[in-house]
């Protein structure tokens, strides 16, 4: 998890955003590092919270930019 753990809440509406990073170690040795977000829009109807909108996205980054968060610097074996 990265920064961006936001939650804006009123009596019937909430919006949350979670940040995350990851990496894919391909069998050919190439590393694909990414930074991503997951955003949810919530609505409370009759006392029950339900997700009304979801948006997930990620973008490719250099592996060095996320290694302090991810804690991994070497490719998988």
Backbone as CSV, one residue per row, in Angstrom:
resi,resn,N_x,N_y,N_z,CA_x,CA_y,CA_z,C_x,C_y,C_z
1,UNK,0.839,-1.170,0.000,0.000,0.000,0.000,0.888,1.239,0.000
2,UNK,0.424,2.232,-0.713,1.138,3.500,-0.755,0.239,4.578,-0.170
3,UNK,0.725,5.811,-0.146,-0.117,6.914,0.301,-1.378,6.970,-0.533
4,UNK,-2.339,7.748,-0.096,-3.577,7.853,-0.845,-4.694,7.012,-0.262
5,UNK,-4.636,6.746,1.020,-5.717,6.011,1.690,-6.789,7.016,2.106
6,UNK,-7.468,7.581,1.148,-8.434,8.640,1.421,-9.833,8.081,1.600
7,UNK,-10.602,8.698,2.450,-12.016,8.374,2.588,-12.770,9.666,2.865
8,UNK,-13.747,9.972,2.051,-14.593,11.144,2.246,-15.995,10.601,2.499
9,UNK,-16.544,10.894,3.664,-17.806,10.268,4.045,-18.830,11.318,4.460
10,UNK,-20.033,11.179,3.950,-21.181,11.933,4.450,-22.156,10.898,4.981
11,UNK,-23.401,11.291,5.216,-24.371,10.333,5.764,-24.703,9.201,4.798
12,UNK,-24.663,9.470,3.490,-25.089,8.446,2.532,-24.114,8.206,1.379
13,UNK,-23.020,8.951,1.343,-22.077,8.813,0.231,-20.653,8.759,0.768
14,UNK,-19.843,7.861,0.188,-18.431,7.769,0.557,-17.608,7.471,-0.687
15,UNK,-16.382,7.917,-0.656,-15.446,7.651,-1.736,-14.122,7.250,-1.115
16,UNK,-13.584,6.117,-1.529,-12.300,5.665,-0.997,-11.315,5.452,-2.140
17,UNK,-10.051,5.725,-1.851,-8.983,5.510,-2.820,-7.834,4.811,-2.114
18,UNK,-7.364,3.733,-2.698,-6.219,3.008,-2.164,-5.128,2.990,-3.219
19,UNK,-3.914,3.289,-2.802,-2.778,3.216,-3.703,-1.991,1.941,-3.444
20,UNK,-1.413,1.373,-4.495,-0.629,0.155,-4.354,0.439,0.098,-5.436
21,UNK,1.490,-0.648,-5.172,2.539,-0.874,-6.153,2.763,-2.373,-6.282
22,UNK,3.374,-2.760,-7.387,3.672,-4.173,-7.587,4.670,-4.340,-8.709
23,UNK,5.078,-5.562,-8.918,5.987,-5.850,-10.020,5.727,-7.246,-10.537
24,UNK,5.936,-7.395,-11.817,5.808,-8.679,-12.492,7.201,-9.055,-12.970
25,UNK,7.688,-10.213,-12.525,8.979,-10.728,-12.969,8.711,-11.777,-14.042
26,UNK,8.958,-11.401,-15.292,8.693,-12.311,-16.396,9.747,-13.406,-16.462
27,UNK,9.398,-14.520,-17.073,10.332,-15.633,-17.205,11.560,-15.263,-18.026
28,UNK,11.433,-14.284,-18.926,12.582,-13.864,-19.731,13.484,-12.879,-18.985
29,UNK,13.182,-12.602,-17.706,14.003,-11.729,-16.887,13.569,-10.269,-16.853
30,UNK,12.668,-9.895,-17.746,12.196,-8.513,-17.761,11.307,-8.258,-16.538
31,UNK,11.477,-7.083,-15.935,10.675,-6.682,-14.778,9.720,-5.575,-15.215
32,UNK,8.454,-5.752,-14.903,7.444,-4.725,-15.162,6.949,-4.245,-13.804
33,UNK,7.324,-3.028,-13.446,6.893,-2.443,-12.170,5.728,-1.496,-12.441
34,UNK,4.802,-1.406,-11.483,3.650,-0.531,-11.689,3.220,0.138,-10.392
35,UNK,2.539,1.261,-10.547,1.929,2.017,-9.457,0.457,2.101,-9.797
36,UNK,-0.409,1.790,-8.864,-1.828,1.731,-9.197,-2.722,2.353,-8.144
37,UNK,-3.975,2.503,-8.517,-5.008,3.037,-7.626,-6.291,2.225,-7.784
38,UNK,-7.022,2.123,-6.718,-8.359,1.541,-6.730,-9.296,2.546,-6.071
39,UNK,-10.290,2.991,-6.802,-11.247,3.975,-6.295,-12.640,3.360,-6.259
40,UNK,-13.319,3.558,-5.135,-14.680,3.055,-4.968,-15.613,4.192,-4.584
41,UNK,-16.776,4.210,-5.181,-17.838,5.132,-4.800,-18.924,4.334,-4.093
42,UNK,-19.282,4.736,-2.899,-20.240,4.006,-2.060,-21.510,4.824,-1.871
43,UNK,-22.626,4.114,-1.654,-23.889,4.760,-1.311,-24.579,3.939,-0.223
44,UNK,-25.115,4.632,0.757,-25.850,3.961,1.824,-27.337,4.156,1.581
45,UNK,-28.023,3.047,1.373,-29.470,3.054,1.144,-30.114,2.103,2.145
46,UNK,-31.064,2.604,2.889,-31.772,1.795,3.896,-30.803,1.123,4.864
47,UNK,-29.742,1.859,5.249,-28.803,1.357,6.243,-27.768,0.373,5.721
48,UNK,-27.722,0.154,4.404,-26.767,-0.793,3.821,-25.846,-0.076,2.845
49,UNK,-24.520,-0.205,3.054,-23.540,0.404,2.150,-23.296,-0.521,0.975
50,UNK,-23.349,0.036,-0.230,-23.107,-0.727,-1.454,-22.173,0.063,-2.369
51,UNK,-21.329,-0.670,-3.093,-20.457,-0.032,-4.077,-21.302,0.335,-5.288
52,UNK,-21.231,1.597,-5.679,-21.978,2.085,-6.841,-21.072,2.368,-8.027
53,UNK,-19.765,2.510,-7.767,-18.819,2.816,-8.839,-17.453,2.279,-8.442
54,UNK,-16.758,1.658,-9.393,-15.406,1.161,-9.135,-14.515,1.509,-10.318
55,UNK,-13.308,2.000,-10.013,-12.332,2.340,-11.039,-10.963,1.884,-10.558
56,UNK,-10.316,1.044,-11.342,-8.978,0.551,-11.027,-8.058,0.879,-12.188
57,UNK,-6.869,1.373,-11.883,-5.935,1.690,-12.947,-4.508,1.628,-12.420
58,UNK,-3.559,1.429,-13.355,-2.146,1.358,-13.003,-1.320,1.867,-14.171
59,UNK,-0.102,2.298,-13.863,0.813,2.747,-14.899,2.186,2.170,-14.616
60,UNK,2.944,1.942,-15.680,4.277,1.355,-15.580,5.248,2.405,-15.043
61,UNK,6.119,1.965,-14.121,7.148,2.830,-13.538,8.481,2.088,-13.561
62,UNK,9.563,2.804,-13.319,10.870,2.162,-13.183,10.897,1.402,-11.853
63,UNK,11.423,0.167,-11.830,11.427,-0.626,-10.593,12.060,0.101,-9.401
64,UNK,13.069,0.915,-9.652,13.744,1.619,-8.553,12.819,2.600,-7.831
65,UNK,11.808,3.110,-8.525,10.924,4.105,-7.908,9.992,3.516,-6.867
66,UNK,9.812,2.184,-6.877,8.904,1.563,-5.902,9.602,0.615,-4.948
67,UNK,10.912,0.411,-5.099,11.578,-0.601,-4.288,11.515,-0.309,-2.805
68,UNK,11.477,0.964,-2.390,11.396,1.246,-0.954,10.043,0.858,-0.378
69,UNK,8.997,0.916,-1.183,7.662,0.517,-0.736,7.500,-0.991,-0.836
70,UNK,7.942,-1.547,-1.959,7.775,-2.969,-2.210,8.789,-3.823,-1.435
71,UNK,9.983,-3.272,-1.216,10.995,-3.999,-0.474,11.662,-5.097,-1.265
72,UNK,11.629,-5.028,-2.586,12.243,-6.053,-3.430,13.102,-5.371,-4.473
73,UNK,14.340,-5.840,-4.594,15.220,-5.216,-5.582,15.762,-6.215,-6.591
74,UNK,15.736,-7.494,-6.282,16.292,-8.506,-7.178,15.194,-9.222,-7.942
75,UNK,15.451,-9.580,-9.213,14.460,-10.349,-9.981,14.213,-11.711,-9.343
76,UNK,13.064,-12.276,-9.587,12.736,-13.621,-9.095,13.602,-14.648,-9.793
77,UNK,13.878,-15.744,-9.118,14.677,-16.830,-9.694,13.802,-17.926,-10.215
